[in-house]
């Protein structure tokens, strides 16, 4: 008798136990429709801001190179009483002090292409007038610097 009573009690307990509904694994589909556009917009905006920053630093480098080239032209003109024939010759010209102990190039760190033109940081060749010594960039953003 005791075993039948225990059996009935255990059956009643099992009937009273409510099974919880099985939840699906993973995320709901609507979360993906929100997540992917947000990620795409953030990646695009980061890439755009990075490219703008790179362009800004190249323009800063262009200003510094123009300053360096213009100073080298002035030094060349003072030493030789004439303007340099082209910018590539400035890059290959060295200057010595009065005692001949120190020698340094007039232009350092400029890029010269295979045609012998000096290229600015934006990828355009410099425009040089050997009569006046005026140097400008041919980049569309910086033609009047």
C-alpha positions as CSV (number, residue, x, y, z in Angstrom):
1,X,0.0,0.0,0.0
2,X,2.7,2.3,0.8
3,X,4.2,2.0,-2.6
4,X,1.0,2.7,-4.3
5,X,0.6,5.9,-2.2
6,X,4.1,7.0,-3.0
7,X,3.4,6.3,-6.7
8,X,0.3,8.4,-6.7
9,X,2.1,11.3,-4.9
10,X,4.9,11.3,-7.3
11,X,2.5,11.3,-10.3
12,X,0.6,14.2,-8.8
13,X,3.8,16.1,-8.3
14,X,4.8,15.5,-11.9
15,X,1.4,16.7,-13.1
16,X,1.8,19.9,-11.0
17,X,5.2,20.7,-12.5
18,X,4.7,23.2,-15.3
19,X,7.2,23.0,-18.0
20,X,8.6,26.3,-19.1
21,X,8.3,27.0,-22.8
22,X,11.5,26.4,-24.8
23,X,13.0,29.6,-25.9
24,X,14.7,29.7,-29.3
25,X,18.4,30.1,-29.3
26,X,20.1,33.2,-30.8
27,X,18.8,36.7,-31.4
28,X,15.6,37.8,-32.9
29,X,15.7,38.8,-36.5
30,X,14.8,42.4,-35.9
31,X,18.0,42.9,-33.9
32,X,20.0,42.1,-37.0
33,X,18.1,44.6,-39.0
34,X,19.0,47.2,-36.5
35,X,22.6,46.1,-35.8
36,X,23.9,45.8,-39.4
37,X,22.9,49.3,-40.6
38,X,24.3,50.8,-37.4
39,X,27.6,49.0,-37.9
40,X,27.7,50.0,-41.6
41,X,27.2,53.6,-40.8
42,X,29.8,53.6,-38.2
43,X,32.4,51.9,-40.4
44,X,31.7,54.3,-43.3
45,X,31.9,57.4,-41.1
46,X,35.2,56.2,-39.5
47,X,36.7,55.6,-43.0
48,X,35.5,59.0,-44.2
49,X,37.0,60.8,-41.2
50,X,40.2,58.9,-41.5
51,X,40.6,59.9,-45.2
52,X,39.9,63.6,-44.4
53,X,42.5,63.5,-41.7
54,X,45.1,62.0,-44.1
55,X,44.3,64.7,-46.6
56,X,44.7,67.4,-44.0
57,X,48.1,66.1,-43.0
58,X,49.3,65.9,-46.6
59,X,48.3,69.6,-47.0
60,X,50.4,70.4,-43.9
61,X,53.3,68.5,-45.4
62,X,52.8,70.4,-48.7
63,X,53.1,73.8,-46.8
64,X,56.2,72.6,-45.1
65,X,57.8,71.4,-48.3
66,X,56.9,74.7,-50.1
67,X,58.6,76.6,-47.3
68,X,61.7,74.4,-47.5
69,X,61.9,74.7,-51.3
70,X,61.5,78.4,-51.3
71,X,64.2,78.8,-48.6
72,X,66.5,76.6,-50.7
73,X,65.9,78.7,-53.8
74,X,66.8,81.9,-51.8
75,X,70.0,80.3,-50.4
76,X,70.9,79.1,-53.9
77,X,70.3,82.6,-55.3
78,X,72.4,84.3,-52.6
79,X,75.3,81.9,-53.1
80,X,75.3,81.7,-56.9
81,X,73.7,85.1,-57.9
82,X,71.3,83.2,-60.2
83,X,68.1,81.1,-59.8
84,X,68.4,77.3,-60.0
85,X,67.6,75.9,-63.4
86,X,65.1,73.4,-61.9
87,X,64.0,71.9,-58.6
88,X,65.7,68.6,-59.1
89,X,69.1,70.4,-59.3
90,X,68.3,71.9,-55.9
91,X,67.9,68.4,-54.5
92,X,71.3,67.4,-55.7
93,X,73.1,70.6,-54.7
94,X,75.1,70.6,-51.5
95,X,76.4,73.6,-49.6
96,X,79.5,73.9,-47.5
97,X,80.4,76.3,-44.8
98,X,83.2,78.8,-45.2
99,X,85.8,76.5,-43.8
100,X,84.6,73.5,-45.8
101,X,84.0,71.4,-42.7
102,X,80.2,71.0,-43.0
103,X,78.4,69.9,-46.1
104,X,74.6,69.6,-46.3
105,X,72.1,69.3,-49.2
106,X,69.8,72.2,-49.9
107,X,66.7,70.0,-50.2
108,X,66.1,66.9,-48.2
109,X,63.2,64.5,-48.2
110,X,61.6,65.4,-51.5
111,X,60.4,62.9,-54.0
112,X,61.8,63.0,-57.5
113,X,60.0,61.0,-60.2
114,X,61.7,59.3,-63.2
115,X,61.2,62.4,-65.3
116,X,63.2,64.5,-62.8
117,X,60.3,66.4,-61.5
118,X,59.9,67.1,-57.8
119,X,56.5,65.7,-56.5
120,X,54.5,67.2,-53.7
121,X,52.9,65.1,-50.9
122,X,49.5,65.1,-52.8
123,X,51.1,63.5,-55.8
124,X,51.3,66.5,-58.2
125,X,54.6,68.0,-59.6
126,X,55.6,71.4,-58.4
127,X,55.4,74.3,-60.9
128,X,58.6,76.3,-60.9
129,X,59.5,79.4,-62.8
130,X,63.3,79.7,-63.2
131,X,63.2,83.4,-64.1
132,X,61.4,84.5,-60.9
133,X,62.1,81.6,-58.6
134,X,58.4,81.2,-57.8
135,X,57.2,77.7,-56.8
136,X,53.6,76.6,-56.5
137,X,51.8,73.3,-56.3
138,X,49.7,72.0,-59.1
139,X,47.2,70.3,-56.7
140,X,43.7,71.7,-57.3
141,X,43.3,72.6,-53.6
142,X,46.6,74.4,-53.2
143,X,47.4,76.3,-56.5
144,X,47.6,79.7,-54.8
145,X,49.8,78.9,-51.9
